[in-house]
Amino acid sequence: MKLAEALILRADLQKRIEHLRQRLIRNAMVQEGEAPIEDPKSLLAEFDQSALRLRELIQRINRTNSTTILDGEPRMWAGVTMPRHRPQGDRLPPL
């Protein structure tokens, strides 16, 4: 799997987990004597499975980023440094 595909999959899993979390909350709050619309146990199982997949995917992304060299440094440090393409005159406003 390419890094770009992994990042897209990570975003999809994060959205899915948030959606499942909202569904779990909705199904946990029902009127007394009524049954939830969806089975909370199956929702929780799906949530746990998605969270595990996300954790494993993030570990793989981090492993790739820590071993890939970009401009002489590990790729994981690429976002930490200031971009080299930033114009010199581009200053931040005073605080």
Secondary structure as GFF3:
##gff-version 3
##sequence-region A 1 95
A	DSSP	alpha_helix	3	28	.	.	.	ID=ss1
A	DSSP	alpha_helix	40	67	.	.	.	ID=ss2
A	DSSP	beta_strand	69	70	.	.	.	ID=ss3
A	DSSP	beta_strand	73	74	.	.	.	ID=ss4
A	DSSP	three_ten_helix	75	77	.	.	.	ID=ss5
###
